[in-house]
Amino acid sequence: MSAVVEYDCIVVGAGIEGSASAYHLAKKKQRTLLLEQFGLPHTRGSSHGQSRITRFSYRQKHYMQMMEEAFPLWSVLEKETKTTLFR
């Protein structure tokens, strides 16, 4: 008989948005389950490939505000993982 596991949050999709959400939930001590339909890493996501671009300017104001918050968080993630994410 399997043990029952309870989660505070379940995130569906391990793309950039889902992974970021699960990462921050786990940092806040939330029992988090991240589900992805494909094995990782895979080439089916919109963030795949060498030629991806990160925009800072958007027509929609809320996207621009998100980017202002995101860039410092990318730096924190680089330090925590000892990985260069931007060149």
N, CA, C and O atoms as CSV, one atom per row, in Angstrom:
chain,resi,resn,atom,element,x,y,z
A,1,MET,N,N,0.843,-1.186,0.000
A,1,MET,CA,C,0.000,0.000,0.000
A,1,MET,C,C,0.882,1.241,0.000
A,1,MET,O,O,1.835,1.333,0.774
A,2,SER,N,N,0.569,2.176,-0.853
A,2,SER,CA,C,1.346,3.407,-0.976
A,2,SER,C,C,0.966,4.401,0.117
A,2,SER,O,O,-0.177,4.455,0.571
A,3,ALA,N,N,1.960,5.182,0.522
A,3,ALA,CA,C,1.690,6.248,1.478
A,3,ALA,C,C,1.027,7.415,0.759
A,3,ALA,O,O,1.341,7.699,-0.397
A,4,VAL,N,N,0.126,8.078,1.432
A,4,VAL,CA,C,-0.543,9.250,0.869
A,4,VAL,C,C,0.346,10.461,1.112
A,4,VAL,O,O,0.783,10.711,2.235
A,5,VAL,N,N,0.609,11.213,0.040
A,5,VAL,CA,C,1.418,12.425,0.145
A,5,VAL,C,C,0.504,13.614,-0.082
A,5,VAL,O,O,-0.250,13.651,-1.054
A,6,GLU,N,N,0.572,14.574,0.804
A,6,GLU,CA,C,-0.237,15.784,0.659
A,6,GLU,C,C,0.660,16.945,0.275
A,6,GLU,O,O,1.788,17.063,0.752
A,7,TYR,N,N,0.134,17.812,-0.605
A,7,TYR,CA,C,0.867,18.984,-1.069
A,7,TYR,C,C,0.068,20.235,-0.757
A,7,TYR,O,O,-1.162,20.217,-0.730
A,8,ASP,N,N,0.784,21.315,-0.525
A,8,ASP,CA,C,0.143,22.620,-0.379
A,8,ASP,C,C,-0.229,23.166,-1.750
A,8,ASP,O,O,-1.263,23.811,-1.917
A,9,CYS,N,N,0.637,22.894,-2.732
A,9,CYS,CA,C,0.456,23.421,-4.088
A,9,CYS,C,C,0.874,22.377,-5.109
A,9,CYS,O,O,1.828,21.629,-4.898
A,10,ILE,N,N,0.155,22.340,-6.206
A,10,ILE,CA,C,0.534,21.517,-7.351
A,10,ILE,C,C,0.618,22.445,-8.555
A,10,ILE,O,O,-0.344,23.141,-8.880
A,11,VAL,N,N,1.771,22.450,-9.213
A,11,VAL,CA,C,1.988,23.289,-10.383
A,11,VAL,C,C,2.021,22.374,-11.603
A,11,VAL,O,O,2.780,21.406,-11.642
A,12,VAL,N,N,1.196,22.686,-12.593
A,12,VAL,CA,C,1.120,21.884,-13.808
A,12,VAL,C,C,1.910,22.586,-14.901
A,12,VAL,O,O,1.574,23.697,-15.309
A,13,GLY,N,N,2.964,21.927,-15.372
A,13,GLY,CA,C,3.818,22.476,-16.420
A,13,GLY,C,C,5.129,22.983,-15.855
A,13,GLY,O,O,5.151,23.898,-15.032
A,14,ALA,N,N,6.230,22.380,-16.305
A,14,ALA,CA,C,7.554,22.740,-15.790
A,14,ALA,C,C,8.315,23.646,-16.749
A,14,ALA,O,O,9.543,23.594,-16.821
A,15,GLY,N,N,7.583,24.475,-17.484
A,15,GLY,CA,C,8.226,25.484,-18.317
A,15,GLY,C,C,8.750,26.606,-17.435
A,15,GLY,O,O,8.853,26.447,-16.219
A,16,ILE,N,N,9.075,27.717,-18.032
A,16,ILE,CA,C,9.675,28.816,-17.273
A,16,ILE,C,C,8.727,29.345,-16.195
A,16,ILE,O,O,9.159,29.608,-15.073
A,17,GLU,N,N,7.470,29.500,-16.514
A,17,GLU,CA,C,6.506,30.013,-15.535
A,17,GLU,C,C,6.248,29.003,-14.417
A,17,GLU,O,O,6.277,29.353,-13.237
A,18,GLY,N,N,5.997,27.761,-14.791
A,18,GLY,CA,C,5.727,26.728,-13.792
A,18,GLY,C,C,6.927,26.452,-12.908
A,18,GLY,O,O,6.794,26.306,-11.693
A,19,SER,N,N,8.107,26.382,-13.523
A,19,SER,CA,C,9.324,26.135,-12.737
A,19,SER,C,C,9.600,27.267,-11.766
A,19,SER,O,O,9.957,27.031,-10.612
A,20,ALA,N,N,9.435,28.496,-12.233
A,20,ALA,CA,C,9.648,29.648,-11.355
A,20,ALA,C,C,8.638,29.650,-10.209
A,20,ALA,O,O,8.988,29.928,-9.063
A,21,SER,N,N,7.400,29.341,-10.527
A,21,SER,CA,C,6.365,29.302,-9.484
A,21,SER,C,C,6.679,28.234,-8.445
A,21,SER,O,O,6.610,28.490,-7.243
A,22,ALA,N,N,7.026,27.034,-8.913
A,22,ALA,CA,C,7.340,25.945,-7.989
A,22,ALA,C,C,8.566,26.271,-7.146
A,22,ALA,O,O,8.594,25.974,-5.951
A,23,TYR,N,N,9.560,26.868,-7.745
A,23,TYR,CA,C,10.788,27.258,-7.039
A,23,TYR,C,C,10.473,28.213,-5.888
A,23,TYR,O,O,10.939,28.014,-4.766
A,24,HIS,N,N,9.684,29.243,-6.167
A,24,HIS,CA,C,9.379,30.225,-5.123
A,24,HIS,C,C,8.435,29.659,-4.069
A,24,HIS,O,O,8.547,30.009,-2.894
A,25,LEU,N,N,7.521,28.805,-4.460
A,25,LEU,CA,C,6.664,28.152,-3.468
A,25,LEU,C,C,7.489,27.282,-2.527
A,25,LEU,O,O,7.292,27.310,-1.312
A,26,ALA,N,N,8.408,26.513,-3.089
A,26,ALA,CA,C,9.259,25.647,-2.265
A,26,ALA,C,C,10.147,26.474,-1.340
A,26,ALA,O,O,10.372,26.088,-0.194
A,27,LYS,N,N,10.651,27.604,-1.825
A,27,LYS,CA,C,11.465,28.481,-0.971
A,27,LYS,C,C,10.658,29.024,0.205
A,27,LYS,O,O,11.211,29.335,1.260
A,28,LYS,N,N,9.344,29.134,0.011
A,28,LYS,CA,C,8.465,29.600,1.091
A,28,LYS,C,C,7.945,28.440,1.932
A,28,LYS,O,O,6.959,28.568,2.658
A,29,LYS,N,N,8.637,27.294,1.814
A,29,LYS,CA,C,8.335,26.095,2.617
A,29,LYS,C,C,6.960,25.496,2.313
A,29,LYS,O,O,6.356,24.855,3.173
A,30,GLN,N,N,6.475,25.702,1.107
A,30,GLN,CA,C,5.238,25.069,0.676
A,30,GLN,C,C,5.577,23.694,0.103
A,30,GLN,O,O,6.507,23.562,-0.693
A,31,ARG,N,N,4.832,22.686,0.504
A,31,ARG,CA,C,5.036,21.351,-0.068
A,31,ARG,C,C,4.489,21.402,-1.492
A,31,ARG,O,O,3.278,21.451,-1.705
A,32,THR,N,N,5.399,21.389,-2.458
A,32,THR,CA,C,5.049,21.682,-3.846
A,32,THR,C,C,5.353,20.501,-4.756
A,32,THR,O,O,6.423,19.899,-4.675
A,33,LEU,N,N,4.406,20.182,-5.615
A,33,LEU,CA,C,4.580,19.158,-6.633
A,33,LEU,C,C,4.557,19.848,-7.988
A,33,LEU,O,O,3.613,20.570,-8.306
A,34,LEU,N,N,5.601,19.624,-8.789
A,34,LEU,CA,C,5.696,20.187,-10.139
A,34,LEU,C,C,5.517,19.051,-11.136
A,34,LEU,O,O,6.289,18.093,-11.137
A,35,LEU,N,N,4.505,19.156,-11.977
A,35,LEU,CA,C,4.198,18.116,-12.954
A,35,LEU,C,C,4.545,18.582,-14.363
A,35,LEU,O,O,4.282,19.729,-14.727
A,36,GLU,N,N,5.137,17.685,-15.156
A,36,GLU,CA,C,5.461,17.981,-16.559
A,36,GLU,C,C,5.127,16.753,-17.381
A,36,GLU,O,O,5.429,15.631,-16.975
A,37,GLN,N,N,4.512,16.954,-18.526
A,37,GLN,CA,C,4.104,15.814,-19.349
A,37,GLN,C,C,5.256,15.153,-20.093
A,37,GLN,O,O,5.154,13.987,-20.476
A,38,PHE,N,N,6.354,15.882,-20.302
A,38,PHE,CA,C,7.494,15.328,-21.019
A,38,PHE,C,C,8.669,15.161,-20.064
A,38,PHE,O,O,8.750,15.851,-19.047
A,39,GLY,N,N,9.572,14.251,-20.386
A,39,GLY,CA,C,10.794,14.093,-19.607
A,39,GLY,C,C,11.677,15.330,-19.754
A,39,GLY,O,O,11.713,15.946,-20.819
A,40,LEU,N,N,12.378,15.689,-18.698
A,40,LEU,CA,C,13.237,16.882,-18.736
A,40,LEU,C,C,14.690,16.514,-18.947
A,40,LEU,O,O,15.118,15.482,-18.430
A,41,PRO,N,N,15.460,17.276,-19.657
A,41,PRO,CA,C,15.002,18.406,-20.471
A,41,PRO,C,C,14.404,17.889,-21.775
A,41,PRO,O,O,14.703,16.775,-22.203
A,42,HIS,N,N,13.561,18.701,-22.401
A,42,HIS,CA,C,12.975,18.331,-23.689
A,42,HIS,C,C,12.993,19.548,-24.619
A,42,HIS,O,O,13.287,20.664,-24.191
A,43,THR,N,N,12.681,19.323,-25.869
A,43,THR,CA,C,12.764,20.386,-26.880
A,43,THR,C,C,11.397,20.911,-27.289
A,43,THR,O,O,11.283,21.585,-28.312
A,44,ARG,N,N,10.378,20.625,-26.529
A,44,ARG,CA,C,9.021,21.011,-26.925
A,44,ARG,C,C,8.546,22.323,-26.316
A,44,ARG,O,O,7.462,22.796,-26.659
A,45,GLY,N,N,9.322,22.920,-25.428
A,45,GLY,CA,C,8.891,24.134,-24.743
A,45,GLY,C,C,9.235,25.412,-25.488
A,45,GLY,O,O,10.116,25.420,-26.348
A,46,SER,N,N,8.543,26.483,-25.158
A,46,SER,CA,C,8.787,27.764,-25.818
A,46,SER,C,C,10.104,28.398,-25.380
A,46,SER,O,O,10.581,29.328,-26.031
A,47,SER,N,N,10.699,27.918,-24.297
A,47,SER,CA,C,11.966,28.464,-23.815
A,47,SER,C,C,13.169,27.692,-24.336
A,47,SER,O,O,14.298,27.945,-23.915
A,48,HIS,N,N,12.943,26.764,-25.238
A,48,HIS,CA,C,14.025,25.906,-25.738
A,48,HIS,C,C,14.816,26.602,-26.845
A,48,HIS,O,O,14.256,27.359,-27.638
A,49,GLY,N,N,16.098,26.344,-26.888
A,49,GLY,CA,C,16.918,26.777,-28.011
A,49,GLY,C,C,17.928,27.840,-27.639
A,49,GLY,O,O,17.803,28.505,-26.610
A,50,GLN,N,N,18.925,27.990,-28.483
A,50,GLN,CA,C,20.020,28.937,-28.250
A,50,GLN,C,C,19.632,30.374,-28.562
A,50,GLN,O,O,20.276,31.300,-28.069
A,51,SER,N,N,18.608,30.582,-29.359
A,51,SER,CA,C,18.318,31.935,-29.846
A,51,SER,C,C,17.167,32.613,-29.114
A,51,SER,O,O,16.532,33.514,-29.662
A,52,ARG,N,N,16.899,32.201,-27.916
A,52,ARG,CA,C,15.801,32.813,-27.162
A,52,ARG,C,C,16.180,34.227,-26.735
A,52,ARG,O,O,17.354,34.541,-26.538
A,53,ILE,N,N,15.165,35.067,-26.595
A,53,ILE,CA,C,15.390,36.462,-26.223
A,53,ILE,C,C,14.571,36.782,-24.983
A,53,ILE,O,O,13.464,36.272,-24.813
A,54,THR,N,N,15.108,37.614,-24.133
A,54,THR,CA,C,14.383,38.118,-22.969
A,54,THR,C,C,14.130,39.599,-23.201
A,54,THR,O,O,15.067,40.383,-23.346
A,55,ARG,N,N,12.884,39.968,-23.235
A,55,ARG,CA,C,12.525,41.358,-23.494
A,55,ARG,C,C,12.321,42.112,-22.192
A,55,ARG,O,O,11.857,41.550,-21.200
A,56,PHE,N,N,12.669,43.376,-22.208
A,56,PHE,CA,C,12.401,44.232,-21.063
A,56,PHE,C,C,11.263,45.194,-21.394
A,56,PHE,O,O,10.617,45.729,-20.493
A,57,SER,N,N,11.022,45.407,-22.660
A,57,SER,CA,C,10.009,46.358,-23.106
A,57,SER,C,C,8.824,45.610,-23.704
A,57,SER,O,O,8.978,44.777,-24.597
A,58,TYR,N,N,7.645,45.926,-23.190
A,58,TYR,CA,C,6.401,45.337,-23.681
A,58,TYR,C,C,5.367,46.433,-23.835
A,58,TYR,O,O,5.467,47.497,-23.225
A,59,ARG,N,N,4.386,46.158,-24.649
A,59,ARG,CA,C,3.281,47.100,-24.813
A,59,ARG,C,C,2.420,47.155,-23.542
A,59,ARG,O,O,1.926,48.215,-23.157
A,60,GLN,N,N,2.253,45.994,-22.903
A,60,GLN,CA,C,1.411,45.910,-21.710
A,60,GLN,C,C,2.236,46.289,-20.476
A,60,GLN,O,O,3.324,45.755,-20.258
A,61,LYS,N,N,1.713,47.201,-19.689
A,61,LYS,CA,C,2.421,47.718,-18.522
A,61,LYS,C,C,2.726,46.617,-17.499
A,61,LYS,O,O,3.796,46.620,-16.890
A,62,HIS,N,N,1.800,45.685,-17.308
A,62,HIS,CA,C,2.026,44.654,-16.289
A,62,HIS,C,C,3.210,43.759,-16.642
A,62,HIS,O,O,3.902,43.275,-15.746
A,63,TYR,N,N,3.455,43.530,-17.942
A,63,TYR,CA,C,4.636,42.751,-18.330
A,63,TYR,C,C,5.923,43.515,-18.013
A,63,TYR,O,O,6.905,42.921,-17.568
A,64,MET,N,N,5.916,44.810,-18.239
A,64,MET,CA,C,7.100,45.612,-17.930
A,64,MET,C,C,7.381,45.596,-16.430
A,64,MET,O,O,8.538,45.520,-16.017
A,65,GLN,N,N,6.339,45.664,-15.620
A,65,GLN,CA,C,6.509,45.606,-14.169
A,65,GLN,C,C,7.048,44.233,-13.750
A,65,GLN,O,O,7.886,44.142,-12.853
A,66,MET,N,N,6.570,43.180,-14.393
A,66,MET,CA,C,7.065,41.841,-14.079
A,66,MET,C,C,8.555,41.728,-14.396
A,66,MET,O,O,9.306,41.117,-13.636
A,67,MET,N,N,8.978,42.308,-15.501
A,67,MET,CA,C,10.389,42.235,-15.880
A,67,MET,C,C,11.263,43.020,-14.899
A,67,MET,O,O,12.376,42.595,-14.588
A,68,GLU,N,N,10.774,44.147,-14.416
A,68,GLU,CA,C,11.524,44.911,-13.409
A,68,GLU,C,C,11.744,44.078,-12.153
A,68,GLU,O,O,12.791,44.179,-11.515
A,69,GLU,N,N,10.773,43.264,-11.800
A,69,GLU,CA,C,10.903,42.380,-10.643
A,69,GLU,C,C,11.748,41.147,-10.965
A,69,GLU,O,O,12.453,40.632,-10.097
A,70,ALA,N,N,11.677,40.675,-12.211
A,70,ALA,CA,C,12.310,39.409,-12.580
A,70,ALA,C,C,13.831,39.489,-12.658
A,70,ALA,O,O,14.517,38.564,-12.223
A,71,PHE,N,N,14.369,40.575,-13.203
A,71,PHE,CA,C,15.812,40.614,-13.412
A,71,PHE,C,C,16.615,40.484,-12.119
A,71,PHE,O,O,17.590,39.733,-12.103
A,72,PRO,N,N,16.264,41.166,-11.049
A,72,PRO,CA,C,16.997,40.934,-9.795
A,72,PRO,C,C,16.844,39.497,-9.292
A,72,PRO,O,O,17.770,38.953,-8.691
A,73,LEU,N,N,15.692,38.881,-9.530
A,73,LEU,CA,C,15.482,37.495,-9.103
A,73,LEU,C,C,16.331,36.530,-9.923
A,73,LEU,O,O,16.770,35.504,-9.404
A,74,TRP,N,N,16.568,36.845,-11.201
A,74,TRP,CA,C,17.472,36.016,-12.011
A,74,TRP,C,C,18.872,36.042,-11.414
A,74,TRP,O,O,19.554,35.019,-11.366
A,75,SER,N,N,19.295,37.216,-10.960
A,75,SER,CA,C,20.625,37.328,-10.345
A,75,SER,C,C,20.726,36.480,-9.086
A,75,SER,O,O,21.742,35.826,-8.852
A,76,VAL,N,N,19.682,36.489,-8.283
A,76,VAL,CA,C,19.656,35.663,-7.069
A,76,VAL,C,C,19.757,34.188,-7.448
A,76,VAL,O,O,20.504,33.432,-6.827
A,77,LEU,N,N,19.008,33.783,-8.464
A,77,LEU,CA,C,19.034,32.386,-8.898
A,77,LEU,C,C,20.422,32.000,-9.418
A,77,LEU,O,O,20.892,30.893,-9.155
A,78,GLU,N,N,21.075,32.893,-10.145
A,78,GLU,CA,C,22.431,32.615,-10.614
A,78,GLU,C,C,23.377,32.374,-9.436
A,78,GLU,O,O,24.196,31.456,-9.472
A,79,LYS,N,N,23.264,33.190,-8.405
A,79,LYS,CA,C,24.134,33.031,-7.229
A,79,LYS,C,C,23.825,31.739,-6.493
A,79,LYS,O,O,24.739,31.021,-6.087
A,80,GLU,N,N,22.537,31.437,-6.316
A,80,GLU,CA,C,22.148,30.225,-5.582
A,80,GLU,C,C,22.570,28.954,-6.309
A,80,GLU,O,O,22.918,27.963,-5.668
A,81,THR,N,N,22.542,28.972,-7.631
A,81,THR,CA,C,22.848,27.768,-8.399
A,81,THR,C,C,24.268,27.761,-8.968
A,81,THR,O,O,24.700,26.788,-9.586
A,82,LYS,N,N,24.992,28.880,-8.743
A,82,LYS,CA,C,26.341,29.015,-9.304
A,82,LYS,C,C,26.350,28.736,-10.809
A,82,LYS,O,O,27.215,28.033,-11.332
A,83,THR,N,N,25.356,29.315,-11.479
A,83,THR,CA,C,25.186,29.124,-12.916
A,83,THR,C,C,24.976,30.471,-13.595
A,83,THR,O,O,24.217,31.307,-13.103
A,84,THR,N,N,25.647,30.681,-14.723
A,84,THR,CA,C,25.438,31.893,-15.502
A,84,THR,C,C,24.217,31.700,-16.390
A,84,THR,O,O,24.182,30.784,-17.212
A,85,LEU,N,N,23.215,32.561,-16.227
A,85,LEU,CA,C,22.002,32.449,-17.006
A,85,LEU,C,C,21.944,33.485,-18.131
A,85,LEU,O,O,21.329,33.239,-19.169
A,86,PHE,N,N,22.572,34.627,-17.932
A,86,PHE,CA,C,22.613,35.682,-18.938
A,86,PHE,C,C,24.047,36.007,-19.288
A,86,PHE,O,O,24.918,36.040,-18.419
A,87,ARG,N,N,24.293,36.249,-20.570
A,87,ARG,CA,C,25.618,36.638,-21.035
A,87,ARG,C,C,25.527,37.955,-21.743
A,87,ARG,O,O,26.539,38.471,-22.219
